[in-house]
């Protein structure tokens, strides 16, 4: 017996449509969204279904509501450059956003074979794993894991413990400059913990970036995995 494909709930489709409207600039921060009655007419549903969709956007931080006034756009997707010189804080500040990072977990572990190839070190060599959240204007936009080869970067664990800036931590261990040597983007589904941190539903589409940063001699100093909430970030290619 053929199983019927799972249907997307109507309220979720409405939320997706409104996210797209915001991403395309149809509504900008501060704009009042159409009334529940107008949205119900647009999508051909009742107001309760619209209210459910708006509640999802409020939980994500994209929309705010005021009693008696309606729903307003609270945030727009953040432009995030992908190029040779990727600096989280500098890039967001230059775009007029307030950047922030939150450390979730910092630990030492053995590198896997795949990670080792990216960092040009043997499988099983020690790395420092930095897990965290990236924010733009107080809204979580990404979950990340960055790996640093400890033998190549003595003192990197203590450096990362004392600052939220990877650039500053690398400077403390002698890396005065670094560049992005490769970036790979893949669409994936949010796992439970990723969804929790990004205030998404488990299985929602997100964008995974796999990258390698190298020092001035071309030696890898960081292997990074970042999972972006796709509707909150517009990735731009710098040439």
N, C-alpha and C positions, 0 to 999 in steps of 0.2 A: 504494500500500500504506500503510495507516494504521500509524503508529509507536505502539507501546505506551508509555503514560506511564512515566517513570522511577520506580521504587519506592524508598521511603525504606529504607535499611538498618535491620534490626531493632535493632541496637545503638544506632543514632542515635535511634530512636523511644523506646527505654528511657531514654536520657539525657534526652530531652525530657520524658518523664513524671516523672522524678526531679526535674528542674529545677522543674516545675510544683508538685510536692509541697513543695519548699523555698519557692517563691514564695508558696504559699498558707499557709505556717506549719505544715504537717503535721510538718515537721522543722525545728528551729531550731538556730542555731550551738551546737556542742557535742554535739548528739544523735548517737547511733550509728545508722547506717542498718541496715536488715535485712541479714542475712547473704547471701552470694552464693547459697547454696542456697535461701533464702527468696525472694529476688528472681527466681531462675530459675523457681521454682514459680509466682510471681505472673504473670510474663510468658510462661510456657510455652516457655522456651528453655533452652539449656545454660549452665553456669557460665562458659564461655569468652566467650560473647556478653555476659553481664552484666559480666564483668571488663573487656571492651572499652569498654562504656558508662561504667563507673566511672572508667576511665583518662582518658576525655574530660573528665569533671567535675573530676578532679584537675588536669589540664592547665589548665583554666579557673580554678582556684583556689577552686571552690565546695565541693570535698570534699577531705579529707586522709585518708590511710590510715596505720595503725600495724600493723607486723608482729605477727600473733598476736592483734590486738585488733579489727580490722575497719576500716570506713570511717565517717568522721564528717563532719558538716556544718561547713564552715569559714567560710561566708559566707552572708548572706541578701541579697535585693535591697534596694538603697538607695532610700529615699523621696527623690524629687527634686522640689521644688515648682516649678510653672510659674505665674507670676503677674507682677504689675507690678514687683515688686522681687526679681529673681533675682540672688542672690549666692552663687556656688558654695561658697566656703569657709565663709561664715557659715551657710548652710543645712545643710550636712553636719555641721558642728560642733554645731549645735542639735539635730540628729537623733541625736547620739551617735556619729558616724563620724569617722574621721581623713581629712581631704581632702588631696589633693596634685595638683600639675600638673607635667608634663614638657614643656619646649619641644622640639619637633621641628625647626622651621624658622621663621625670621623673615626676611621679605624685603619689598622694595618692588616693586610692579608696577602696571600700568594696570588700572583697573576695567573690567569688562565692562558692556554695556548693561543687563543684568538687575540686576547688583549696583549699578550707578549709580542706577537707579530706586529701589532700596531705600534707598540712602544720600542720595538727592536731590542727586546730583552728575552731571556730564556723563560719558558714556562716554569712557574714555581718561584720565580724571583719575587722579593718583597715589593709591594706597592702600598701607597697610602690612598685610601678610598674616601673621597669627600662627597657625601650625599647632602643635597639641599634643595631649597625652593627659591625660585627667582620671582620677584615682584615688580610690577610696574604700576605706579600710582596706587599702591596698597592692594593691588589685585594680583593673586598668584597667576603667573602665565606659564610657568614651566617647572618640572621636576628634573633634577640632574644628578648624575654621578660622574665625578672626575677622578681619574687614576693618575698618580704621579710615581715614577720609578724612584724608590727610596735610595738605592745605591748610587744612582746618578745625581740625586738631589739631597745630599745629607742635610738634615735639619728641616725638611719640608713639613713634617708632621707638626712640629712646634710652631712653625711659621703660619700654617693654616689654622692652628688653634687660636692664634692671636689676632687674626684679621678676617673679614669677610671678602676681601679682595684677593683673587688669585694672582693678579698682577703684582700686588704688594708682596704677597707670600713668595712668589718666584724671585722678586728682586732681593729679598732677604737671604736667599740661598744662592745668589750670584747670577741669576738669569736677568740681565738688564733689558732684554727685548726678546720677543717671540712672535711668530706668525702662524697663521693657519695653513697647513699644507694640504689638508683634504677635508671635505665635508660630504656626507651622504645623507639624503633625506628619504624617509620611508613612512608611509601612512600605516598606522597600527591601531589597535583597539586598547582603550584604557583598562589596565588591570585594577583590582579593587583598591590597592593602596594609592595608586596614581590618581584614581578617581576621587578618593577621599581628600587628598591634598589639593587637588585642583577644583574641587566642588563640582565634579561631573558625575554622570551615571556610569557605572561599570559597563564597559563595552562601547562607550562613546568614542568616536574617531579622534585621534590625536596624531601629531606629527613627531616622529623620532629623528633626531639628528645625531649622526655618529661622526666624530671629528678627531683630528690629530693636530696638536700644536707643536712646533719645533723651535729650537733656539737658533742663534745666528749661524751656527755651524751645521744646521740641518738635523741635529739629534732630537728625537721626540722627547718632550718634557711633560706632555699631558695627553691622555686619551679620554675623550668625553662622550657621554651619552646624555642627551637632553630630550625630554618628552614635552612638547609644547601643546598647550590648549589651542587647537588650530583656529578657533573663532576669536581668539584674543590677540593673535600675533599675525602680522603680515611679514613674511620673510622676504627680504630684498637682496638681490645679488649685486655686490660691489665689484667693479672691474677696474 
